[in-house]
Amino acid sequence: MSDIATKKLGNFLQEIEQRSHFHAGYPYNLTCDYSEIVKSFNYMLNNAGDPYVEPDFGLHSRQFEQEVLSFFAQLYKIPEHKFWGYVTAGGTEGNLYGMFLAREIYPNGILYSSEDSHYSIPKAARLFRIKHQVVDSQINGEMDYRHFAELISQNREYPAIINLNIGTTVKGAIDNLDKVIEILERYQIKNYYIHCDAALSGLILPFLDGAPQVNFQKPIDSVAISAKFMGSPLPCGVVLTKKKWVERVETMIEYIGSKDTTILGSRNGHAPLILWYALQSRGYNGLAREAKTCIRNAQYLFQQLQLREYPCMLNKFSTTVVFKKPSQKLIKKWQLASFENWVHIVVMQNIDREKIDTFIDELVLEQRLFEQVQDLQLQAVS
């Protein structure tokens, strides 16, 4: 490699390291170390086809993918002989898969999702030509159940495809599965499919005492989970569903000697290895500790903002702290996600209390300077 290329790569890595230190607005666990499996990147790993069907080619990581899926099946309380899943390229693919299955099961179904749902849900409606009705949201980002009931009552003759947010993108709100089921029963909707978008909270809620129970012991049909909380240098995630639904869409592909049951053809074979390593390194107890620590740190950030009477919001069982938009300079430095007059910090494993204190100090200093400028302007006018 030339000296110019070496310098360019070095500068890039230095910049990424600096940006990682001040990364707070998007849900990524940046504390992970995968140096023990870095040698695997010298090999091509392709998990094309079904995770449970041995293909004709040998360069894959199916044995690791199956162990990862087994962990999630236990976490979401579905018997192994009844479930199916695969390691996806991320939460969006998991949502697409849930919507794809729902459309295949109920071709004339109507999709209901709140206005706070992830943008991949309306995208799926367009891709799969599903009739879509948007449900109003409450101020905290949770679904407005009165509006949902109104829409359901108007369309009783059609199957219902429901996307539930288990932690909304912007506010971390959790839609109430029990209320949704009660509404479906009230209006005697027999044909329905419930998909749960649990992108971030899917690896937080199961470890929290008193948190809403979202699993396959209730009548859900699929769940999409991102690996963001677990931490991965490659975007990836997991989708789980019922085996009986997948059997309705599978086709045998002679070329690879496997079944076509996923959204993608070729699938990243390194992602399952990364997730397997993360589970082996930290296990159930390690992930539980991390989830509880992130919740406590989010509450700490929320309390620090409240003490300074800074407008803010935090949903229960969430690590997403929403607050009034500061200066663009602070937004850019800390890479805060902004929307309208608000921003948020998603408290992940790399956002500890020391980093929270640093941010609060900078926010308070900025606020004081702003107030001083306002005072000077008032004095000049008077």
N, C-alpha and C positions, 0 to 999 in steps of 0.2 A: 504494500500500500504506500502511496506517495506521502511525502511530508505534509503536503497541503491537506490531503484526506485525513491523515492522522490528527492534525491540528483541528480540523473541522469536527471530527468525532469527539475529540477531547473537550472542545468548547460546548458541544451539544450536551454531553454527559454532565458537565459542570453546571450548565444552565438547568437541566432537569433536576439535579440534586438540590439546587437553590429553590426552585419552584416547589419541590416536594416539601421543603421545610415550612413553607407558608401556604400550604394547600388546605383549605378549610371548608369550602362551600359545596364540595361534591363528595358523594359517599364512596370513598376508596380507603381501604386499610393499607397504609403505606409502611407497616412495620415488619413485613414478612421477609424472610431470608430463605431462598431456594437454591443456595450455592451447592448443596449436596446432590441435587439432581441436574445441575447445569450441563453435565456431559450428555444428557439425553438429547440436547439440542444439536448435537452432532449427527443425529439420525432423523430420518423422515418417519413420522408416525401419523398414520391416516386411519381414522375409525369409521370409514365409509360403511354405510349400511346399518343394520340393527345391532345394538350393543350386546344382544344375547345370542347372535348367530355367528359362529366362527366362519370367516370368509375364506376365499381361496388364497388370499395374500397374507403374508406374515408380519408386515410392518405396522403393527397397531398396538393399542394399550387397553384392549377390552377387559382384561382381568382386573385392571385398576378401576376402570369405569364401573364395572359391576359392583365392586366393593363400595365405591362412593354412593351409588344409587341405593344400595342396601342400607347404608347409614341414613339416608334421607327418608327411605320408606319407613324405617323404625321411628324416626323423628316425627313423621306425619301420620303414624299409626295406621298403616295400611299393610295387610298381610302380603308377604312376598309373592305368593302364588296368584294374587289378585292385581298387583300393580305392574306398571311398566313406566320406563322413563329413559332419559338420556342426558348426557352432558351437552349443553347448548353453547352457542357463541355469546350468550348473555341473556338478560331479562327480556329483551325485545323478542328474541327468537322463541323463548318460552311462552310469551303472550301470543305470538303468531300461531304457535302450535295449538294452544288451547282454543283459540278462535277457529282454527282450521277443523279440529275435531268436532267442535260444536256445530259448525256449518254443515259438515258431512252427516251428522246425526239428525239435525233439524234444518233442512235446506230452506224452509220457509220461516225460520225463527227470527225474532227481533232481538237485537243486541241492546242491552241497557248498560250504560256506564256513566259515572258521574263526570261533571265538568272538570274535576280535579284528577281524573284518570291520566295515566301516562300517555304520551302522544302515540305510542305504538298501538293503542287500542283503536282509535279512529282510523289509523293506517291499515290495520287488519280488516276493518269493516270495508274499506275501499278495495283492498286487494282481493278479498274473498266475496265481494258483492253481498254483504250482509246488511239488511235494513238496520239502521242505527238510530236510537233515540237517546239523547243526552239528558241525564238526570241532574237537577240542580244540586248544588253543594251547600252545606252549612258554612258558617263563617270560619270554622276550624278546619275545613277541607273535607269533612265527612259527608257522606251521601245524605241528601234530604229525603227521608223515608216517606214523607207525605207525598212528595212529588213522584217518587218511585211507585207508590201505591196507586196514585192517580193514573199514571201511564199504564201500569199493569191492568187496571180495571177497564181501560179503554181498548185493550188488545187481548182480551181473554181467549179468543179463538186461536191465537198464535202461540207457538212454543216460545219460551223466554230463555234467552242467552244472557247471563248476567256476569259482568266483570266486577269483582269485589277488590277494592284496594286495601291491601294489608300493609298500610304505610304509604300514604300518597307521596309523590315526588317532591312537592313543594313544602307541605306542612306536616308530613308524617302522620296523617290521620288514618284511622283504622275503621273501615266500614263494618257495621255490625251484622255478622252472618246470621245470628239468631233472629234479628228483626226482619231481615230479607226473607228468610224461610217462613216466618209467621205470615208475612204479606202474601207470599205465594200460596200458602195453605188457605188463607182467608178468601182468596179469589179462585180457589180450586184449580190452580195451575198444576196439571199433572206432568206435562212435558217441559222440563227445564234442564239447563246445563249451567252449572256455576263454576266459573274460572276464578281463581284467586291470584292476583298479581301481588306476590309477596317479595318483590325484588330485593329490598334491603331488610325489612323486618322479618323475613322468613327465617333468618338465622339469629334473631333476637328474641321474638315473642316466645318460642318454645322453652326458653330458659328462664323466663321471668315468672315469679310467683304472682298469682292473681291476674295474669294477662288473659285476654280473650282466647278461647280455645278454637283454633282453626286447624282442622285435620280431617282425615278421611273417615273418622267415626261419625262425622256429620255428612249430609248429602252434597259434598263438593265433588267435582269431576276432574279438575286439574289444578295444579299450582305451579307457578313459575317463580324461581328463586335465583337471584344473582349471586355470584361469588364475591361481590364487593366486600362484604363483611369478613368473609374468610380470608380474602387477600390473594391476589394473583397478578403476575406481571402481564398476563394475557386476559382480555375480557372473556368471561365465560359464565356459565350458570348451570342450573338443573331444571328440568321440567318433569313433573310426576303426573301420572294419570292412571285410569283404570285399564287393565289389560284388555278387557272386553271391547273398549272403544277403539283401541289401536288395531285389533284384529279385523275391524270393519274397513280399515283403509290400507292395510299392508298389501304389497305386491312383491313377488319374487323377481330378483334381477339376476339373470344367468351370468352376466358379465363379471360381477364381483362375487357371485356365490353367496349372496345374502339377501335379506328382505329390505325393501325400501319402506321405511317407517318414519323417517325424520323429515324435517324441512329441507336441510341441506343434503347434498350428495356426499362429497368429501367432508369429513369433520376433523377438527383439530385433535390429534392424538396426544398432544402434550398437556392439554387442559385437564383431562382426567388424572394424569400422573401428578400434576400440581395439586389438585384438590385432594387426592389420596394422601400425598405427603403432608398436606396441612392437617388432615384428620389424624394421621398417625402421630404427628408431632404434638398436637394439642388435645385431641380427643374431645369427648363430650364435655368433660369437666373444664377443660381449658377454654372452650368456646363459651361455656356458661359464665365463667369468671369474666371473660372479656365483654360479654353482653351486659352484665351487671355493672361493670366498671364504666362502660360507655354511657349507660343510663344515668349513673350517679354524676358523671362529669357533665352531662347535658343539663341535669338539674342544677349543678353548680354554676354553669354559665348563665342559665336562666335567672338564678337568684342574684348573681352579680349585676345583671342588667336591671333587675327589679329594684335592687338597692339604690341604683343611680337614677331610678324613675325613667328608664329608657324604655319606650314602647316595645313590647316583646310578647311572644306566645310560645308555649310548649305543650303539645298534646301528651296525654298520659301514655306511657310505654313507648315513647318516641325519643330518638336522639337528634331530631331536627329542631333546632332553635331558630325561630323566626323573629326578626326585629327590624326596626325602621332603617331605611337605607342610609348609610353614611356617605362620605365623599367617594367620588370615583377613584381617587388615589388609594383609599383603603380597600375598596372593592377589588381593584386590580392587584394590589399587593397580596392580599389574602385569598384571592380567587374565589370571592363570594358569589353564589348564585343569586341573581337579582330578578325581581318580578314586580312590576308596578312600583309602588313606593316602599317595597320591602326587600330584604335579603335573608338568607339563612346560612347557618353553619351546621353541618352534619357532623356530630361528634363521633369520630371513629377512634380506633386504637391509638393513632398517632396524635390525637388532640388531647393532651394531658392538661392538668390544672396549671402547670407552669406556662404552657402555651396560651391557655385561656386568659391567665392574668396578663400576659404580654399584650394580647389583643385588647383586653378591656382597658389597659393603661393607654394604649394608642387611641382607642375610641374616645375615652374621657378627655385626653389632651386635645384631640380634634374638636370636641364639643366646646371646650373652654375657649379655644382660639376663635371659634365661630361666634360665641357669645360676646367675646371682647370686640370683635369686628362690628357686630351689631350695635353694641354700646357706643362705639366711636362714631358710627354712622348716625345714630340718634343724636349724639352730642353736636355733630356737625350741622344737622338740620335745625336743631334748637338754637 
